[in-house]
Amino acid sequence: MPAYAFIEIGVDPDLGIDFARTEGGLVITSRSTDPYWSGPMTTRPLFAEGPRNEHADFRAFLSRCVDKHLRVDFVHPRHRLPRAYSDGTWPMVGNADLASLTDLRTLVLSGLVAGMTLQSGDRLSIVQGDMVCHRWVAEDVTVTSAIAQILEVTPRLPIGVFAAGATVVLKDPMMRFMIVPGSWDDKEVPNAAPITFEVMEALR
């Protein structure tokens, strides 16, 4: 992703859950797809004049991504680290490993530091081969084991995709997405103007 600041990031999980209400008041839910992240992003106003036309550059970037079916790795600037830490206090060297999956919402991790804290809403990425999946920490936890720490995540992981041996990234957890074709609003105006576009999580 080009190094432009974003003034709005509305990317949230689509849980893939449909629902209906019967005449008798019974609510029925069904899952139509595995959860995935999607939503709009809006850049800061981009200059359209001068030796480097930011507006034109970014329009070309979006077009190239869609035209060539490219994927973009993005780290949310507000969620680079778990909220209890800064770059100076982050206790880990490297990443954690996925020791096992109890179920699609429960990870068993190795490589964490005993005593470190993770809070509900902190971000992480699970990386295995060329696949990346972005998730929230579901519940507060204080790490008690460096070799077998249970961690709940939300939304649940996709079925049959990740297994023991995957890498779990807590510092700079990336989100891998595609640019949704035809989704951008990039009208040219006399002054600097932002560009809004839609993204959708793509595991690979």
C-alpha positions in Angstrom: 0.0 0.0 0.0 1.5 3.4 -0.9 2.5 5.4 2.2 -0.5 7.8 2.3 -2.3 8.5 5.6 -5.9 7.4 5.8 -8.5 9.6 7.4 -11.1 6.9 7.6 -10.8 3.1 7.8 -14.1 1.3 7.9 -12.9 -2.3 7.5 -14.7 -4.7 9.8 -15.5 -8.5 9.7 -18.4 -9.7 7.7 -19.4 -12.7 9.8 -21.2 -14.4 6.9 -24.3 -14.9 9.1 -27.8 -14.6 7.6 -30.9 -14.5 9.8 -34.7 -14.7 9.5 -37.6 -14.2 11.9 -40.6 -16.5 11.7 -44.2 -15.3 12.3 -44.0 -16.9 15.7 -41.0 -14.8 16.7 -38.4 -17.6 16.3 -35.1 -16.2 15.0 -33.2 -18.6 12.7 -29.5 -18.0 11.7 -27.4 -19.7 9.1 -23.8 -19.1 8.0 -23.4 -18.5 4.2 -19.6 -18.0 4.2 -16.6 -18.0 6.4 -16.0 -14.6 8.0 -13.9 -12.1 6.1 -12.9 -8.4 6.5 -14.3 -5.8 4.2 -15.2 -2.1 4.0 -14.2 1.3 2.8 -10.9 3.2 3.2 -10.4 6.9 2.5 -7.1 8.6 2.0 -6.1 12.0 3.2 -6.6 14.7 0.5 -4.2 13.9 -2.3 -2.6 16.7 -4.3 -3.2 16.7 -8.0 -0.6 19.3 -9.1 3.1 19.6 -9.0 6.0 17.3 -9.9 4.4 14.3 -8.2 0.7 14.0 -8.8 -0.5 12.0 -5.7 -4.1 11.8 -7.0 -3.0 10.3 -10.3 -0.5 8.0 -8.7 -3.1 6.5 -6.3 -5.7 6.1 -9.1 -3.1 4.2 -11.1 -2.3 2.0 -8.1 -5.9 1.0 -7.6 -6.3 0.3 -11.3 -3.1 -1.8 -11.4 -4.2 -3.9 -8.4 -7.5 -4.7 -10.0 -6.2 -5.2 -13.5 -3.5 -7.6 -12.4 -5.5 -9.3 -9.5 -2.9 -8.2 -7.0 -3.1 -8.5 -3.2 -2.2 -5.8 -0.8 -0.8 -6.3 2.8 -1.9 -3.5 5.1 -1.1 -2.8 8.8 -3.7 -0.7 10.5 -1.7 2.3 12.0 -3.7 2.2 15.3 -3.2 -1.5 15.8 0.5 -2.1 15.2 0.9 -3.6 18.7 -1.4 -4.9 21.5 -2.7 -1.9 23.4 -0.7 -2.6 26.6 2.6 -2.0 24.7 4.7 0.4 22.7 7.7 -0.2 20.5 9.9 0.4 23.5 8.1 -2.0 25.9 7.2 -4.8 23.5 8.6 -8.0 25.2 8.7 -10.4 22.3 11.5 -11.1 19.8 10.0 -12.5 16.6 6.6 -14.1 16.4 4.6 -16.8 18.1 3.8 -20.2 16.7 0.5 -22.0 16.4 1.0 -25.2 18.4 -2.5 -26.5 17.9 -6.1 -25.6 17.2 -8.6 -26.6 19.9 -11.3 -25.4 17.6 -11.8 -22.6 15.0 -11.9 -20.0 17.8 -9.3 -21.3 20.2 -5.6 -21.2 19.5 -2.8 -22.8 21.5 0.3 -20.7 21.0 4.0 -21.2 21.8 6.6 -18.5 21.8 4.8 -15.9 23.9 6.4 -14.3 26.9 5.1 -15.3 30.4 3.5 -12.3 32.1 2.6 -10.4 28.9 -1.0 -9.2 28.6 -3.3 -9.3 25.6 -6.6 -7.5 25.6 -9.9 -8.0 23.8 -9.8 -6.2 20.5 -6.0 -6.5 20.0 -5.1 -7.7 16.5 -3.2 -10.7 15.2 -2.5 -12.3 11.9 -2.1 -16.0 11.3 0.4 -16.7 8.4 0.9 -20.1 6.8 2.7 -20.4 3.5 1.2 -17.7 1.3 -2.0 -17.4 3.3 -2.8 -14.6 5.8 -5.8 -14.3 8.1 -6.5 -11.3 10.4 -8.4 -11.7 13.6 -9.2 -10.0 17.0 -8.2 -11.3 20.4 -11.6 -12.2 21.9 -10.9 -12.1 25.6 -8.3 -10.5 27.9 -5.5 -12.9 28.8 -2.3 -12.8 30.9 0.2 -15.3 29.4 1.1 -18.0 31.9 2.8 -20.4 29.5 5.5 -19.8 26.9 4.9 -23.2 25.3 1.1 -23.8 25.4 -0.9 -20.6 25.9 -4.6 -20.7 25.1 -5.9 -17.7 23.2 -9.5 -17.1 22.0 -10.0 -15.2 18.7 -13.0 -13.7 16.9 -14.4 -14.1 14.4 -13.7 -17.8 13.9 -11.1 -19.0 11.5 -12.0 -20.4 8.0 -12.7 -24.1 8.0 -9.8 -26.4 7.0 -7.3 -23.7 6.1 -4.8 -23.3 9.0 -3.0 -25.9 11.0 -0.3 -26.4 13.6 3.0 -24.8 12.5 1.5 -21.5 11.3 3.1 -18.2 12.4 1.1 -15.9 14.7 2.0 -12.2 14.2 1.2 -9.8 17.1 3.5 -6.9 16.1 2.5 -5.3 12.9 -0.3 -7.8 12.1 -1.0 -7.5 8.4 -4.4 -7.7 6.7 -4.3 -9.1 3.2 -6.9 -7.8 0.9 -8.0 -7.2 -2.7 -9.2 -3.9 -4.0 -12.9 -4.3 -4.9 -13.2 -3.7 -8.7 -15.0 -0.4 -9.6 -15.4 0.6 -5.9 -13.4 3.8 -5.9 -14.6 7.4 -5.9 -11.7 9.4 -7.4 -13.3 12.5 -8.9 -10.8 15.1 -9.8 -11.4 18.6 -8.4 -9.4 21.8 -8.5 -7.8 21.3 -5.1 -6.5 18.3 -3.2 -9.1 15.5 -2.8 -9.3 12.2 -1.0 -10.0 8.9 -2.7 -12.4 6.4 -1.2 -12.3 2.7 -2.2 -13.5 -0.7 -0.9 -11.3 -3.6 0.1 -12.1 -7.3 0.8 -9.9 -9.8 2.7 -8.3 -12.4 0.5 -6.4 -15.2 2.3 -3.9 -15.5 -0.6 
